[in-house]
């Protein structure tokens, strides 16, 4: 397995761990604010990624 494949696996695992963390925090606090913030970060990340790909 190459370093690139390991890196992409770790990034995808971290993405889902962040989602799980937001869900757990939402249950702990009793509000949906962590979920909304997480969704906003995911959307912003997709937009930023596409913007960076534009300059390739």
Secondary structure, DSSP 8 states (H G I E B T S, - for coil): --HHHHHHHHHHHHHHHHHHHHHHHHHHHTSSHHHHHHHHHHHHHHHHHHHHHHT-
